[in-house]
Amino acid sequence: MNYRMILYIMGQILKGVGLFMLLPIIVGFIYGEEHIVSSFGIPFIALMTVSFLLTAKKPKNNSIFSIEGFVSVAASWIMMSVIGAVPFVISGEIPNFADALFETVSGFTTTGATILGDVESMSKSCLFWRAFTHWIGGMGILMFVLAIMSSNDSRTMHMMRAECAGPKAGKLVSKSRFSARILYGIYISLTVLEIIMLLFGGMPLYDSIIHACSSAGTGGFSIWGDSIAHYNSVYIEMVIAVFIILFGVNFNLYYYLLIKKFSLAFKNEEVRTYFGVIITATVIVTINTMKVFDSAGEALRHSFFMVASAITSAGFATTDTSQFPVFSQTLLTLLMFVGSCAGSTGGGMKVSRILILFKTGIKELKYIVNPRAVATVKMDGKPVENDVVRGVSSYFILFMIILAFSLLLITLDSYSIEESASAVITCMNNIGFGVGRFGTAGNFGGLTSFSKIILCFDMLIGRLEIYPLIMLFASKKH
């Protein structure tokens, strides 16, 4: 294990997080919140000091293999979550560290679950940092570092595999660093475009930046207690719904569109399935909720938004889903499990994994009926490698084991099995809302500190897709 190189990478991450903390400081000056500046200034100075100490001298042995890549990613995410919580504690706006950590982990992992009952009472600086953690975590702070630092390509690829969501990470171009730059360029462009579109809808600039950052990371933090419903604007709702759906698409496809390889983009089976599920679910939920709303148009408006929010793990809301029929609530929960596309900022199991699991099941059924039959699992018309199929199956098994164990621990808080299960599901799938007191109109503030720490672990497990955290805790054996 190359510990010196791992510390060097963590130093780079600290430097990146520290520089990002300058933004809420600027917001504090703009809105006359000088008392908040020290809340971010103190951790900023500490971060930059430690980061320069760790990166002052580059290790002679700069080789990194899979285990170092996974450990670097997991340790960095834990570290930046702990440090990112400090401003909330220093400012006194979230004085309990367990609460502040939960809110920060929820931000960085783009979950959007909150412990806050009165979000509107927070300072603009802290609200900005809270939403901006979604933007940082959406593409990943390590992806940002890979985009700007010059490094060995094999090393960056190991870290990209740990950071990127989905069953398989790949490069767009020959160099991983250039791939990271392309992805971040697309990410920034879409974010800026959404800000402009929201401004056209009459949303103030500050609000537009906040909600664009939350949309980009498909996180769901808003500056209002009633989320997007606060604006009561069909235009704003549709802009946000469309953009969270776009951020749930594999970013590789945008690159193919840019280089005019349209066939590669439009033949992608995962994306076709993703949009097909959204359309089908919207129609079904609209029909099922017609009695809840005054008109079919109103039902379609809210159904489309909540389907988009659920499948992309955005967590935004335009209505209280507890008023939906049980069928629609169940369907939205299933969409949370499915999630968006691999290589996107969305959460969930990912559409590609669900497709591979489904096709593997069909293949096994064919084998049972006819043991001599030769069947392969295919995606986009091409056979899926056995390693990928095995990896997807292993991931699903580990996911369900961790979910069951987490649920067992959360039930110590004596909430109903439905509410406890929804809390674990929403955190592991990085969604943001569940059912009951954890629904769109509730929050997670009533949980004990123990349960909040468990759910923090679940959120990190969901965002990093299990293996980096397992490797971090198992690394001492290597």
C-alpha positions as CSV (number, residue, x, y, z in Angstrom):
1,M,0.0,0.0,0.0
2,N,1.5,3.3,-1.1
3,Y,0.4,5.4,1.9
4,R,2.5,8.4,1.0
5,M,0.8,8.7,-2.4
6,I,-2.6,8.3,-0.8
7,L,-1.8,11.2,1.6
8,Y,-0.6,13.3,-1.4
9,I,-3.9,12.7,-3.2
10,M,-5.9,13.6,-0.1
11,G,-3.8,16.8,0.2
12,Q,-4.9,17.7,-3.3
13,I,-8.5,17.0,-2.4
14,L,-8.2,19.2,0.7
15,K,-6.8,22.0,-1.4
16,G,-9.8,21.7,-3.8
17,V,-12.4,21.8,-1.0
18,G,-10.6,24.7,0.6
19,L,-10.7,26.7,-2.5
20,F,-14.4,26.0,-2.9
21,M,-15.0,27.4,0.6
22,L,-14.0,30.8,-0.7
23,L,-17.3,31.0,-2.6
24,P,-19.6,31.1,0.5
25,I,-17.2,33.6,2.0
26,I,-17.8,35.8,-1.1
27,V,-21.6,35.3,-0.7
28,G,-21.3,36.4,3.0
29,F,-19.7,39.7,1.9
30,I,-22.3,40.3,-0.8
31,Y,-25.2,39.8,1.6
32,G,-23.6,41.6,4.6
33,E,-23.1,38.4,6.6
34,E,-19.6,39.2,7.9
35,H,-20.3,37.2,11.0
36,I,-20.5,34.0,8.9
37,V,-17.2,34.7,7.1
38,S,-15.2,33.3,10.1
39,S,-17.3,30.1,9.9
40,F,-15.7,29.3,6.6
41,G,-12.5,31.3,7.0
42,I,-11.2,29.2,9.9
43,P,-11.6,25.8,8.1
44,F,-10.3,27.4,4.9
45,I,-7.0,28.4,6.6
46,A,-6.8,25.0,8.3
47,L,-7.4,23.2,5.0
48,M,-4.9,25.1,3.0
49,T,-2.2,24.7,5.6
50,V,-2.7,21.0,5.9
51,S,-3.0,20.5,2.1
52,F,0.3,22.4,1.4
53,L,2.1,20.3,4.0
54,L,0.8,17.1,2.4
55,T,1.5,18.2,-1.2
56,A,4.8,20.1,-0.6
57,K,6.8,17.2,-1.9
58,K,5.6,14.7,-4.4
59,P,6.3,11.1,-3.5
60,K,9.1,9.4,-5.5
61,N,7.0,6.3,-5.7
62,N,3.8,7.7,-7.3
63,S,2.4,4.3,-8.5
64,I,-1.2,3.6,-7.6
65,F,-3.1,0.4,-8.2
66,S,-6.8,-0.5,-7.7
67,I,-6.6,-0.7,-3.9
68,E,-4.9,2.6,-3.5
69,G,-7.4,4.2,-5.9
70,F,-10.3,2.9,-3.9
71,V,-8.8,3.9,-0.5
72,S,-7.9,7.4,-1.8
73,V,-11.5,8.0,-2.9
74,A,-13.2,6.6,0.2
75,A,-10.9,8.4,2.6
76,S,-11.2,11.7,0.7
77,W,-15.0,11.6,0.8
78,I,-15.1,10.9,4.5
79,M,-12.5,13.6,5.1
80,M,-14.2,16.3,3.1
81,S,-17.6,15.4,4.6
82,V,-16.2,15.9,8.1
83,I,-14.5,19.2,7.2
84,G,-17.5,20.4,5.2
85,A,-19.7,20.1,8.3
86,V,-17.4,22.4,10.4
87,P,-18.8,25.8,9.0
88,F,-22.3,24.7,10.1
89,V,-21.1,24.0,13.6
90,I,-19.0,27.2,14.0
91,S,-21.8,29.4,12.7
92,G,-24.2,27.8,15.2
93,E,-26.7,27.2,12.5
94,I,-26.4,23.4,13.0
95,P,-24.7,23.3,16.4
96,N,-24.9,19.5,16.8
97,F,-22.0,17.9,14.9
98,A,-23.9,14.7,14.1
99,D,-26.6,16.8,12.5
100,A,-24.1,18.9,10.7
101,L,-22.3,15.8,9.4
102,F,-25.6,14.3,8.2
103,E,-26.5,17.5,6.3
104,T,-23.0,17.7,4.7
105,V,-22.8,14.0,3.8
106,S,-26.3,14.3,2.3
107,G,-25.0,17.3,0.3
108,F,-21.8,15.8,-1.0
109,T,-23.5,12.4,-1.8
110,T,-26.3,14.4,-3.6
111,T,-28.9,12.6,-1.4
112,G,-30.8,15.7,-0.3
113,A,-32.1,14.3,2.9
114,T,-32.2,17.0,5.6
115,I,-32.4,17.3,9.4
116,L,-33.6,20.9,9.2
117,G,-37.1,21.8,10.1
118,D,-36.8,25.5,9.2
119,V,-34.3,25.8,6.3
120,E,-35.5,29.4,5.6
121,S,-33.9,30.7,8.8
122,M,-30.4,29.8,7.7
123,S,-28.0,32.5,6.4
124,K,-27.5,32.8,2.6
125,S,-23.8,31.8,3.0
126,C,-24.7,28.5,4.7
127,L,-27.6,27.8,2.3
128,F,-25.2,28.4,-0.6
129,W,-22.6,26.0,0.8
130,R,-25.3,23.5,1.5
131,A,-26.5,23.5,-2.1
132,F,-23.0,23.8,-3.6
133,T,-22.0,20.5,-1.9
134,H,-24.4,18.9,-4.3
135,W,-22.6,20.5,-7.3
136,I,-19.2,19.4,-5.9
137,G,-20.4,15.8,-5.2
138,G,-22.4,15.4,-8.4
139,M,-19.4,15.0,-10.6
140,G,-17.1,14.3,-7.7
141,I,-14.3,16.3,-6.2
142,L,-11.7,13.8,-7.4
143,M,-12.9,14.2,-10.9
144,F,-12.2,17.9,-10.5
145,V,-8.7,17.2,-9.2
146,L,-8.1,14.8,-12.0
147,A,-9.2,17.4,-14.5
148,I,-6.7,20.0,-13.3
149,M,-3.7,18.0,-12.1
150,S,-1.0,16.5,-14.4
151,S,-0.6,12.8,-13.5
152,N,0.1,9.3,-14.6
153,D,-2.8,8.0,-16.7
154,S,-2.9,4.6,-15.2
155,R,-3.1,6.2,-11.7
156,T,-6.0,8.5,-12.7
157,M,-7.9,5.6,-14.3
158,H,-7.9,3.6,-11.0
159,M,-9.4,6.7,-9.2
160,M,-11.9,7.3,-12.0
161,R,-13.1,3.7,-11.6
162,A,-13.7,4.3,-7.9
163,E,-15.4,7.7,-8.4
164,C,-17.6,7.1,-11.4
165,A,-21.0,5.6,-10.9
166,G,-22.0,2.5,-12.9
167,P,-20.9,-1.1,-13.6
168,K,-18.0,0.0,-15.7
169,A,-15.9,3.2,-16.1
170,G,-14.3,4.1,-19.4
171,K,-12.3,6.8,-21.0
172,L,-13.7,9.2,-23.7
173,V,-10.2,9.9,-25.0
174,S,-6.8,8.3,-24.7
175,K,-5.9,10.2,-21.5
176,S,-8.1,10.0,-18.3
177,R,-7.2,13.5,-17.4
178,F,-8.6,14.8,-20.6
179,S,-11.7,12.7,-20.1
180,A,-12.2,14.4,-16.8
181,R,-11.9,17.8,-18.3
182,I,-14.4,17.0,-21.0
183,L,-16.9,15.7,-18.5
184,Y,-16.5,18.7,-16.2
185,G,-16.8,21.0,-19.2
186,I,-20.2,19.4,-20.1
187,Y,-21.2,19.6,-16.4
188,I,-20.4,23.3,-16.1
189,S,-22.1,24.1,-19.4
190,L,-25.3,22.4,-18.4
191,T,-25.3,24.1,-15.0
192,V,-24.8,27.6,-16.6
193,L,-27.6,26.9,-19.1
194,E,-30.0,25.9,-16.4
195,I,-29.2,29.1,-14.4
196,I,-30.0,31.2,-17.5
197,M,-33.2,29.3,-18.2
198,L,-34.4,29.8,-14.6
199,L,-33.6,33.5,-14.8
200,F,-35.9,33.7,-17.9
201,G,-38.6,32.3,-15.7
202,G,-38.3,35.2,-13.2
203,M,-36.4,33.3,-10.5
204,P,-33.8,35.6,-8.7
205,L,-30.1,35.1,-9.5
206,Y,-29.3,33.7,-6.0
207,D,-32.2,31.3,-6.2
208,S,-31.3,30.2,-9.7
209,I,-27.7,29.4,-8.8
210,I,-28.8,27.4,-5.7
211,H,-31.3,25.3,-7.6
212,A,-29.1,24.8,-10.6
213,C,-26.3,23.5,-8.3
214,S,-28.9,21.2,-6.6
215,S,-30.2,20.1,-10.0
216,A,-26.7,19.4,-11.5
217,G,-25.9,17.1,-8.6
218,T,-29.5,15.7,-8.6
219,G,-29.5,16.4,-4.9
220,G,-32.6,18.4,-4.1
221,F,-31.6,21.0,-1.5
222,S,-33.7,24.1,-1.8
223,I,-33.8,27.4,0.1
224,W,-37.5,27.0,0.8
225,G,-39.3,24.6,3.1
226,D,-41.8,23.7,0.4
227,S,-39.1,23.1,-2.2
228,I,-39.9,24.0,-5.8
229,A,-43.6,24.3,-4.9
230,H,-42.7,27.7,-3.4
231,Y,-42.6,29.3,-6.8
232,N,-45.9,27.9,-8.0
233,S,-44.6,28.2,-11.6
234,V,-45.1,25.5,-14.3
235,Y,-42.2,27.0,-16.3
236,I,-39.7,26.7,-13.4
237,E,-41.0,23.2,-12.5
238,M,-40.6,22.0,-16.1
239,V,-37.1,23.6,-16.5
240,I,-35.9,21.9,-13.4
241,A,-37.6,18.6,-14.3
242,V,-36.0,18.6,-17.7
243,F,-32.5,19.4,-16.4
244,I,-32.5,16.8,-13.6
245,I,-33.5,14.2,-16.3
246,L,-30.6,15.5,-18.5
247,F,-28.2,15.3,-15.6
248,G,-29.4,11.7,-15.1
249,V,-28.1,10.7,-18.6
250,N,-24.7,9.2,-19.1
251,F,-22.4,12.1,-19.8
252,N,-20.5,10.1,-22.4
253,L,-23.5,10.5,-24.7
254,Y,-23.2,14.3,-24.6
255,Y,-19.6,13.9,-25.7
256,Y,-20.7,11.6,-28.6
257,L,-23.3,14.3,-29.6
258,L,-20.6,17.0,-29.5
259,I,-18.3,15.0,-31.9
260,K,-21.3,14.2,-34.1
261,K,-21.3,10.4,-33.4
262,F,-25.1,10.4,-33.2
263,S,-25.5,6.7,-33.8
264,L,-23.5,5.9,-30.7
265,A,-25.8,8.2,-28.7
266,F,-29.2,7.2,-30.0
267,K,-28.5,3.4,-30.1
268,N,-27.7,3.4,-26.4
269,E,-30.0,0.8,-24.8
270,E,-29.7,2.2,-21.3
271,V,-30.7,5.7,-22.3
272,R,-33.6,4.5,-24.4
273,T,-34.9,2.4,-21.4
274,Y,-34.3,5.4,-19.1
275,F,-36.5,7.7,-21.1
276,G,-39.1,4.9,-21.7
277,V,-39.4,4.3,-18.0
278,I,-39.9,8.0,-17.3
279,I,-42.6,8.4,-20.0
280,T,-44.4,5.2,-18.9
281,A,-44.3,6.0,-15.2
282,T,-45.5,9.5,-15.8
283,V,-48.6,8.3,-17.7
284,I,-49.4,5.6,-15.0
285,V,-48.9,8.0,-12.0
286,T,-51.0,10.7,-13.8
287,I,-53.9,8.3,-14.3
288,N,-53.6,7.1,-10.7
289,T,-53.5,10.5,-9.2
290,M,-56.3,12.2,-11.2
291,K,-58.7,12.1,-8.2
292,V,-56.0,13.9,-6.0
293,F,-55.8,17.0,-8.3
294,D,-58.4,19.4,-9.7
295,S,-57.6,18.5,-13.4
296,A,-55.8,16.1,-15.6
297,G,-53.3,18.8,-16.5
298,E,-52.5,19.4,-12.8
299,A,-52.0,15.6,-12.3
300,L,-49.7,15.4,-15.3
301,R,-47.7,18.4,-14.1
302,H,-47.0,17.0,-10.6
303,S,-46.7,13.4,-11.8
304,F,-44.0,14.2,-14.4
305,F,-42.0,16.3,-11.9
306,M,-42.1,13.7,-9.1
307,V,-41.3,10.8,-11.5
308,A,-38.3,12.8,-12.7
309,S,-37.3,13.6,-9.1
310,A,-37.6,10.0,-8.0
311,I,-35.8,8.2,-10.9
312,T,-32.9,10.8,-10.9
313,S,-32.6,10.8,-7.1
314,A,-33.0,14.6,-7.2
315,G,-35.4,14.8,-4.2
316,F,-37.1,18.0,-5.3
317,A,-40.8,18.2,-4.7
318,T,-43.8,20.2,-6.0
319,T,-46.4,18.4,-3.9
320,D,-46.8,16.2,-0.8
321,T,-46.5,12.6,-2.1
322,S,-48.1,11.3,1.1
323,Q,-51.4,12.4,-0.5
324,F,-50.8,10.1,-3.5
325,P,-52.5,6.7,-3.7
326,V,-50.4,3.9,-2.3
327,F,-49.9,2.5,-5.8
328,S,-48.2,5.7,-7.0
329,Q,-46.1,6.0,-3.8
330,T,-44.9,2.4,-4.3
331,L,-44.1,3.1,-8.0
332,L,-42.1,6.1,-7.1
333,T,-40.2,4.0,-4.5
334,L,-39.4,1.4,-7.2
335,L,-38.1,4.2,-9.4
336,M,-35.8,5.3,-6.6
337,F,-34.3,1.8,-6.7
338,V,-33.9,1.8,-10.5
339,G,-32.2,5.2,-10.6
340,S,-30.7,7.0,-13.6
341,C,-28.0,6.1,-16.0
342,A,-24.4,5.0,-15.3
343,G,-21.9,7.8,-15.7
344,S,-24.5,10.4,-14.6
345,T,-24.9,12.4,-11.4
346,G,-28.0,10.5,-10.5
347,G,-28.3,7.8,-7.8
348,G,-30.0,4.5,-7.5
349,M,-28.9,1.1,-8.8
350,K,-28.5,2.5,-12.3
351,V,-30.6,1.5,-15.3
352,S,-27.8,-0.5,-16.9
353,R,-27.4,-2.7,-13.8
354,I,-31.2,-3.4,-13.7
355,L,-31.1,-4.3,-17.4
356,I,-28.1,-6.7,-16.9
357,L,-29.8,-8.3,-13.9
358,F,-33.0,-8.7,-15.8
359,K,-31.3,-10.2,-18.8
360,T,-29.2,-12.5,-16.6
361,G,-32.4,-13.8,-15.0
362,I,-33.9,-14.4,-18.5
363,K,-30.7,-16.2,-19.5
364,E,-30.8,-18.5,-16.5
365,L,-34.5,-19.3,-17.2
366,K,-33.6,-20.3,-20.7
367,Y,-30.8,-22.5,-19.4
368,I,-33.2,-24.3,-16.9
369,V,-35.7,-25.0,-19.7
370,N,-33.0,-26.1,-22.2
371,P,-29.5,-26.7,-20.6
372,R,-28.0,-27.1,-24.1
373,A,-29.1,-23.6,-25.2
374,V,-26.4,-21.0,-25.7
375,A,-27.5,-17.6,-24.5
376,T,-25.5,-14.5,-23.7
377,V,-26.3,-11.2,-22.0
378,K,-26.2,-8.4,-24.5
379,M,-26.3,-4.6,-24.2
380,D,-26.5,-2.4,-27.3
381,G,-26.4,-5.6,-29.4
382,K,-23.0,-6.6,-28.0
383,P,-22.2,-9.4,-25.5
384,V,-21.6,-8.1,-21.9
385,E,-18.3,-9.4,-20.5
386,N,-18.7,-12.1,-17.8
387,D,-16.7,-10.0,-15.4
388,V,-19.3,-7.2,-15.7
389,V,-22.2,-9.6,-15.3
390,R,-20.6,-11.1,-12.2
391,G,-19.8,-7.7,-10.8
392,V,-23.4,-6.5,-11.2
393,S,-24.7,-9.6,-9.4
394,S,-22.2,-9.2,-6.6
395,Y,-23.0,-5.5,-6.2
396,F,-26.7,-6.3,-6.0
397,I,-26.2,-8.9,-3.3
398,L,-23.9,-6.7,-1.2
399,F,-26.3,-3.8,-1.6
400,M,-29.2,-5.9,-0.3
401,I,-27.1,-7.2,2.6
402,I,-26.1,-3.7,3.7
403,L,-29.6,-2.5,3.3
404,A,-31.0,-5.2,5.5
405,F,-28.4,-4.7,8.2
406,S,-28.8,-0.9,8.2
407,L,-32.6,-1.4,8.4
408,L,-32.1,-3.6,11.5
409,L,-30.0,-0.9,13.2
410,I,-32.4,1.9,12.3
411,T,-35.4,0.1,13.8
412,L,-33.7,0.6,17.2
413,D,-35.3,4.1,17.0
414,S,-38.7,2.4,17.2
415,Y,-40.1,4.0,14.0
416,S,-42.5,1.9,11.9
417,I,-41.0,-0.7,9.6
418,E,-42.2,1.3,6.6
419,E,-40.7,4.6,7.7
420,S,-37.4,2.9,8.8
421,A,-37.1,1.1,5.5
422,S,-37.8,4.2,3.5
423,A,-35.1,6.1,5.5
424,V,-32.5,3.4,4.6
425,I,-33.7,3.1,1.0
426,T,-33.7,6.9,0.4
427,C,-30.2,7.2,1.8
428,M,-28.6,4.2,0.1
429,N,-30.1,5.3,-3.2
430,N,-29.2,9.0,-2.6
431,I,-32.8,10.1,-3.1
432,G,-33.7,12.5,-0.2
433,F,-37.3,11.7,0.6
434,G,-39.1,8.6,1.8
435,V,-42.5,8.0,3.3
436,G,-44.2,9.2,6.5
437,R,-42.2,11.5,8.7
438,F,-39.3,11.1,6.2
439,G,-41.5,12.1,3.2
440,T,-41.4,15.3,1.1
441,A,-43.1,17.3,3.9
442,G,-40.9,15.9,6.7
443,N,-37.2,15.6,7.7
444,F,-34.7,13.3,9.4
445,G,-34.2,15.5,12.5
446,G,-36.0,13.2,14.9
447,L,-33.5,10.3,14.5
448,T,-30.9,9.6,17.1
449,S,-27.2,10.5,16.5
450,F,-26.5,6.8,16.1
451,S,-29.1,6.4,13.4
452,K,-27.8,9.5,11.6
453,I,-24.3,8.1,11.5
454,I,-25.6,4.8,10.1
455,L,-27.5,6.7,7.4
456,C,-24.3,8.8,6.7
457,F,-22.5,5.5,6.0
458,D,-25.4,4.4,3.8
459,M,-25.3,7.6,1.8
460,L,-21.6,7.2,1.2
461,I,-22.1,3.5,0.3
462,G,-24.7,4.6,-2.2
463,R,-22.7,7.4,-3.8
464,L,-19.4,5.5,-3.9
465,E,-21.1,2.2,-4.8
466,I,-19.9,0.1,-1.9
467,Y,-16.4,-1.1,-2.9
468,P,-14.3,2.0,-2.1
469,L,-15.6,2.0,1.6
470,I,-15.1,-1.8,1.9
471,M,-11.6,-1.5,0.6
472,L,-10.9,1.3,3.0
473,F,-11.8,-0.8,6.0
474,A,-10.2,-3.9,4.6
475,S,-6.9,-2.2,3.5
476,K,-5.0,-3.0,6.7
477,K,-4.8,-6.6,5.6
478,H,-2.8,-5.7,2.5
